[in-house]
Amino acid sequence: MPAVLDQAPVPSTRVLLVEDDPNIVDLIRSNLLVRGFLVDVSRTGVDVLRLAEAEAHDVVLLDLMLPGADGFELCRSLREHSGVGIIVISARGGEGDKVRALNLGADDYMTKPFGIEELLARITATLRRTRPAPVHPAPEAPGRVEAGDVVVDLDARLVTKAGERVHLTPTELALLRELALHPRVLLSHAQLLRRVWGQGYERETEYLRVYVRRLRAKLDSPGAPTLIVTEPRLGYRFEPPPDPPP
């Protein structure tokens, strides 16, 4: 369970809660409202995309088993249209369901039942990635990393490949940033999980497997070595190709 850190929301943090159980809706909504969040509710899922387009939500809390919609399909559609933080909250606790949701773009996955303090901690961790504060890197930290035809502009939070913009989710970008800032350095699973997702995620290695696979699909070129090298049971390294000879 993630550590409970500072749980005060950024002013006007808006949450879309997609859940059909009235008891869970009342519990989550009342606890979020008292902490200053703005909360919209969809009880069936059929109006999620309309609500998402009408309001600038910061986090979506998404149940998978809904009476009017497929939760996995909603996750996919939300991710295709938005970089909003998506936290799945579901009674489906199997690893296959978790991996599927992460593959479709979820940032986090919680299994029911869960405590409000855990939920608040996970919302806070997600907001740190989706609405990060301005970064003040160390003087020696590069503002731009080039790896073949891939350019990672850390200051502008922009990634291009062969001159074309690569659309990354906030979590994908946060993971790529950690790797790119330490080229050719082995970063352990625990280090990456702690730095990208937060304290308490150190054992969630499936998160890394899914998100590294997503980054490779967007950044690697057919027939070329992967930019993110797996060190079995240890972690990952960002491996830019060598510079061409002059």
Secondary structure, DSSP 8 states (H G I E B T S, - for coil): ----------TT-EEEEE---HHHHHHHHHHHHHTT-EEEEESSSTTHHHHHHHS--SEEEE-SB-SSSBHHHHHHHHHHH---EEEEEES---HHHHHHHHHTT-SEEEESS--HHHHHHHHHHHHHHHS-------TTS-SEEEETTEEEETTTTEEEETTEE----HHHHHHHHHHHTSBT--EEHHHHHHHHT-TT-TT-HHHHHHHHHHHHHHH--TTS--SEEEETTTEEEE--------
